[in-house]
């Protein structure tokens, strides 16, 4: 009798850490490439975000995008293996969340020279909560 095969070489926790690290590096690089130049205040006179907050937000956004794209890959593979409609539904939801994260990211704000004004701290907190939830989701999906 053979031992059950694992679907991946590394454990789930190691793969999640790898995705977190890659996402952080990509997010930081994209933020540095697209960071808006200091300019006029945002809506209603709100000051632009500090450079540190912008870098953190971009890094967390990169992590969110890496986790979401990895989850899309996991559930596309699951759908192709099982043809389960539930997996197809998860792919649709994960693609929608990926697009939402991308559109609301500091990268897009930087490219178009816009920003959320004084909402940066709140967006940052929501990005952190999303990253934690997606990391747990990916870990559970790989177990």
Helices and strands as residue ranges (DSSP letters): H 12-34, G 43-45, H 51-82, H 85-103, H 106-112, G 117-119, H 120-142
